[in-house]
């Protein structure tokens, strides 16, 4: 199976693992996905993540976060896709669930949460939304 959209794959794995009540989920590693994991951790959507060496490309292991036995991540959606990129100006970055959720924006200054991108007054590609 060829991977046309590794980020969508990552988000789907996290969504499925959370729905199934798993504590952690593994996926092939990439710098971009590691950055997404860092944002999810820093914004308290996941417990933590680790990059593991499997002797090949490496594995990104994401530890899911639960609150009262429910996954903290209720929904995670890919917004921009390789076939249809969605770009937003700093002023057009959406507020996810009234600020309870987070949009992940790929800016010229790197991946940022919607709040950071607004603060830095920089737009970019709207990668995904999480709540």
N, C-alpha and C positions, 0 to 999 in steps of 0.2 A: 504494500500500500504506500503510495507516494504521499508525502505530507505537503500539501499546498499551503496550509495555514497552521503552523505550529502553535501559534498563540490561541487560536480557537480550540485546538486539541487540548492545550494546557487548561483552559477555562472549563472545557467539558469534563476533563478528568477531575478537576476540583469540585465541580457541580455534582457529578455522579458520586464521588467519594463522600461528600457532605450529605447527600441524600441517603446514602447507604450507611451513614453513621461511622465511617472509617476514621481512625485517628490520624492517618497519614496517607499520602498518595505520591507515587513516583512517576517521573516523566523524563524524557531526554533533556539534557541541560542546554541552555544557550544563554548568552549574556543578556539578551533582551528578556527572556523568561525569568532569569535570576533577578533582574531589576523589577519586574512585575511582582515577584514574590517579596522583594524588599519593601515595596510600596504597600502590599497587602499586610505585611507584618507591622510596618511602622504605623499603619492606620488601624491596627488591631482587628483585622479580618482573619488573620491566621496566627497561630501560636509562634511558629518559626519556620525556617527552611534551612536545608543543608545541601551543599554540593558534594556528592559522593563520587569517588573514583572507582569505576567498574573495570578499569583496564582498557576500556574503549573510549567512547566520547564523554562519558560521565553521566551522572544521574542527578536530577534536581528532586530532592525529597521535601515535600511540603507537609508540615504538621498542622492539621486543621484545629480551629479553635471552637470550643463548645461553651455555651452558657445555659445552665439548667438543662443539660442533655440535648439541647437544640444547637444545630450548627449556627455560628454567628453569620455565616454567609447564607443569605436566603436566596439570592439570585445573582448570577454573574453573566453578563451579556457582552458579546463581541459587537462593537459598533462598526468600526472601520474594518473592511476585509480586503484581501489582496486584489479582489476584482472590483471593489468599490470603496475607495478610500474616503474617509470623512474627515475633513479638516475644519477646525473652528478657530475663530479669532478669540483673543483673551476675553472679550466682552460677551462672547456667545457660548462660553463653556457652560454646559447645563449643570443645574443643581440637582443632585440625585437624591430623591426622597427627602426634599427639604433640608439637605445637608447631612442627613443620617447616613446616606450612601456616599460613594466616591466615584468620580470619573477618573480614568487613567488617561493622561494626555502625553503623547510623545512630542516633546518640544525640541527646539534646537539646543536647549540646555540639558537635554536628557529627559527621562521619564519623570513625570510629576503627577501628584494628585491634583484634582481640580482646584483645591484651595491654594496649593503652592503655585500653580500656573497662573491663577488669578492674581496672587500676590506679586509674582514676578512679571505680571502684565505680559505674558507670552502665550500665544496660541500654539496650535500644532495639530497633529493627528489624534482624533478621539479614538483611542484604542478599545476601551471597554468601560462598562459601568458595573459597579458592585454594590449590593446592599444586603 
